[in-house]
Every structure is written in C-alpha cells, then in structure tokens.
C-alpha cells in the first residue's frame, strides 16, 4: 500500500479535515474497546495481555503499510482493550488520574501544530501561553513574592532534579558541596537527582507517622557542621499522602542557614481550594516547589511544574546557542525560550493546562480537588464500617486510604502481609480492580503491608467505590484459605521492605 494513505499532514489548511476522519476512527475504537474490556484492567495478567496486544500490533514495521485507518483501529484497540483505565472507579492504585476531555482536546491541537518550545520561531503564540500559565502558577505558589516564576517540566522527577541542580549551582561558590537533607518518606527521585548531579547521598531524616520528625531534622542539620544545605520536604507522600510539618521545617532550616525545597507534586493542587490550602501552610517559604498537574490536576501526562520564589534563581539554566537564541536576535526582541528548561525540544504542555484553567477557573478546579478529598474521607468511613477490613490508624492523607483485611492480622506477620499482596494480585489478574500497595507504620509501631486506594477520580461517587471493599473481602477470604491464584509460584511472600512507587 502506498505511503500516501497514512501520510497526510495534521497541520495547515487541510490538516483538520484529515484529522477529523482519523479521530473518528480513534474515538469509535476507544468506546468499543472500553466496553470490551469491561473493567479497570484487562483480565489474564501480563502474558495474556502481551499475546492479545502482539496479535493486533505485530509486525510494527511491515514491509508494506496497511493504511492509516486500519493501523489506528488495530493499535488503538490493542492499547485500549489492554489499558489500566483511571476513568474506572476501581482503578485506584497510583497517582494516575483520568484526564479531562477538555485537556485531551487541547492536547490534540498542540500535537497537530507541533510547536517546539525551545525558540520563538518555533512557538510564537505557544511561548506566550506558557509564559501566562507559569506566571499564574508561580503566583499561586508564592503569592507574596515580588518576582516568582515557574517552569513547565515533564513531572515531579524532572522538577526535583532541576531544584537540586539550581541549589547545587547556588552553593558552587562555597568550599563544601551541597548537602541534601530529606525525610525517609521522600520520593525516590530526590535520591536519584542527587546521584545524577554528583552530590553526596542525601542525609535521611527519621519520620513519625509518615512525616518528617522536626526534632530529628534539627539533629541532622546540627550534625552537618555547617556548609550549604537543601532540606527537601514533601507535601503529599506517594504512599500515604502525608504532608510534612512545613512551618516547623522552614523555621529549623532557616535557623541553620539551609534552604527549603518542597516536593508538592501530589499536594500542590490543594492550593486551588480556599478550604484545603491551609494544609500547605509554610509552602510559600520554600525557595522552590515541585507541583504536578497530571495527578490532582487531571491533565494527560506530562504536566509538571517547578515554581521558584524569585525568577533570578533560574539564571543557571541560561544557555546560548546561535541557531536558537543568538545574542543579536535576543537584543532585537525575540524571546529567549531555551533557558526555560534543561530540555531542548519540548512539547507545548502548557496549552492543555491553560485551556483547563480557562474552562474551569479556580473555583471549578477547587470543586474537583475537594471532591477527591471528600471521597477519600467517605471511603475511609466505609472501610471503618466493614468488620472484615481495617484502615491504617490516623488521618487520611489527602486522597489516599490505606487498609488491609482483618484476616491478614490473624496470621503471623509475614504470612499476613503475603495475604495482602495476594489479594492485590488476584484482583489484578482478574481485571476487577487496580489497588496499590504500601508498607507503612501501624498503630503499634510495626511496619505492615497495606492495600492503597488513591482516589483521583473527580466525579466518582462513594457508591461506585464501595464494591471495591466487597472484592477485597472476598479475595482475602480466598487467599487466607489457600485458594488464591493471583501470584506466580514463589511470589506470595511480601518483601521485607517496600520502596516508594514511582
């Protein structure tokens, strides 16, 4: 088949017409595939999914093409029938949100126009939209700062990397290398960033109830003996949704001359809500803040942000290369976009964010955030009302609920954790539910394995979430009786330690 069948362009005057026909194929296939899948995840596990996907997708590079419509129908069907669908109320394992339709539609426009955000002559208007969007987000995070700024990133991992990079450069004039100090609850990307940047391994501060212990932080900073330090706190831990005591941490850091960075990839969007924003008191005292919108912002991946208290802090990212931002072009008035990222080629990710913000406004975003927080509180009460289930003691973290079947508590510790692990795998293999897992401190101080429900669906009602509890109870009874079949041979024992999920 000739290349012309699948080689029409998306842009220009005629591009929308080509897209209109092809997107109809995509949308029809998505709808049919969702009905065929019939749940949050395909049944059968990895091998079954691989077989079905390969049957539709291979060979990926045939000698002769099959045409645009056929290729779209086959591969979109494969990926949709085999998807973990966060729009299903039973898909609650991760910080993996269902994107809003308006954001996805904006993503289509951005993809069709394909601006590259590294020079003005590739993104004239897209650069302006990014500037307006980052200005709004910077002011949201640092409302009292005279000149705050923000960068669009690919997510929390890149934001944390850039935050540590900027701190390293600020410390470069000193005789000692930057020391990173972070909680045992920190996301793994903090440690990876320090490793990538050639910094000493972060000093890890003990936590209590999933939050940095201020007294332990004080002792750690005192033990460093001076020199530049960056304290990294978390506002919304991956596994528990916990928010570190930011005001106390800010005071202690200031006492020792250390700077503060806050990883608020999960919790940052609480700022949209007047009712919930006080949970982030002290955030504005951070020199930099990680803030994701593909979690509690309902954007397609990727939609990350790094906000800084002063635009001058971004100066180390400045770079000159003649073909993108020559000095004479900048002097003539062409905006310099290259220093807005550690990446060169970048998608116009700010477009979908700006469209969503304009469509919903702060009040609309607030309602969605508050819905998720309320849904988690109601889900927690539903767990408490089930004699066969037990919720992790303490307050619910943002929209994350940890719980486990009581039958697991009746067994020896390792065997009990193995039941919890098998419950999760059984539901995954059956395609009935996508629950996460987390090791966290119990009321007696022991660390146990828990099932994790991270509720990011902005519209799911409590009644739609309650069946999850029935599924867990049923699977737990089977697992405790030795009837579970969700794990592979030798895969039933829970690990001694559990790392934070990405």
C-alpha positions, 0 to 999 in steps of 0.5 A: 500500500502506498505511503500516501494513505497514512501520510497526510499532514495534521497541520495547515489548511487541510490538516483538520479535515484529515484529522477529523476522519482519523479521530473518528476512527480513534474515538469509535475504537476507544468506546468499543474497546472500553466496553470490551474490556469491561473493567479497570484492567484487562483480565489474564495478567501480563502474558495474556495481555502481551499475546492479545496486544502482539496479535493486533500490533505485530509486525510494527514495521511491515514491509508494506503499510496497511493504511492509516485507518486500519493501523489506528483501529488495530493499535488503538484497540490493542492499547485500549482493550489492554489499558489500566483505565483511571476513568474506572472507579476501581482503578485506584492504585497510583497517582494516575488520574483520568484526564479531562476531555477538555485537556485531551482536546487541547492536547490534540491541537498542540500535537497537530501544530507541533510547536517546539518550545525551545525558540520563538520561531518555533512557538510564537503564540505557544511561548506566550501561553506558557509564559501566562500559565507559569506566571499564574502558577508561580503566583499561586505558589508564592503569592507574596513574592515580588518576582516568582516564576515557574517552569513547565517540566515533564513531572515531579522527577524532572522538577526535583532534579532541576531544584537540586541542580539550581541549589547545587549551582547556588552553593558552587561558590562555597568550599563544601558541596551541597548537602541534601537533607530529606525525610525517609518518606521522600520520593525516590527521585530526590535520591536519584537527582542527587546521584545524577548531579554528583552530590553526596547521598542525601542525609535521611531524616527519621519520620513519625507517622509518615512525616518528617520528625522536626526534632530529628531534622534539627539533629541532622542539620546540627550534625552537618557542621555547617556548609550549604544545605537543601532540606527537601520536604514533601507535601503529599507522600506517594504512599500515604499522602502525608504532608510534612510539618512545613512551618516547623521545617522552614523555621529549623532550616532557616535557623541553620542557614539551609534552604527549603525545597518542597516536593508538592507534586501530589499536594500542590493542587490543594492550593486551588481550594480556599478550604484545603490550602491551609494544609500547605501552610509554610509552602510559600517559604520554600525557595522552590516547589515541585507541583504536578498537574497530571495527578490532582490536576487531571491533565494527560501526562506530562504536566509538571511544574517547578515554581521558584520564589524569585525568577533570578534563581533560574539564571543557571539554566541560561544557555546560548546557542546561535541557531536558537537564541543568538545574542543579536536576535535576543537584543532585537526582541525575540524571546529567549525560550531555551533557558526555560528548561534543561530540555531542548525540544519540548512539547507545548504542555502548557496549552492543555493546562491553560485551556483547563484553567480557562474552562474551569477557573479556580473555583471549578478546579477547587470543586474537583480537588475537594471532591477527591478529598471528600471521597477519600474521607467517605471511603475511609468511613466505609472501610471503618464500617466493614468488620472484615477490613481495617484502615491504617490508624490516623488521618487520611492523607489527602486522597489516599486510604490505606487498609488491609483485611482483618484476616491478614492480622490473624496470621503471623506477620509475614504470612499476613502481609503475603495475604495482602499482596495476594489479594492485590494480585488476584484482583489484578489478574482478574481485571476487577480492580487496580489497588496499590500497595504500601508498607507503612507504620501501624498503630503499634509501631510495626511496619505492615503491608497495606492495600492503597486506594488513591482516589483521583477520580473527580466525579466518582461517587462513594457508591461506585467505590464501595464494591471495591471493599466487597472484592477485597473481602472476598479475595482475602477470604480466598487467599487466607484459605489457600485458594488464591491464584493471583501470584506466580509460584514463589511470589506470595511472600511480601518483601521485607521492605517496600520502596516508594512507587514511582 
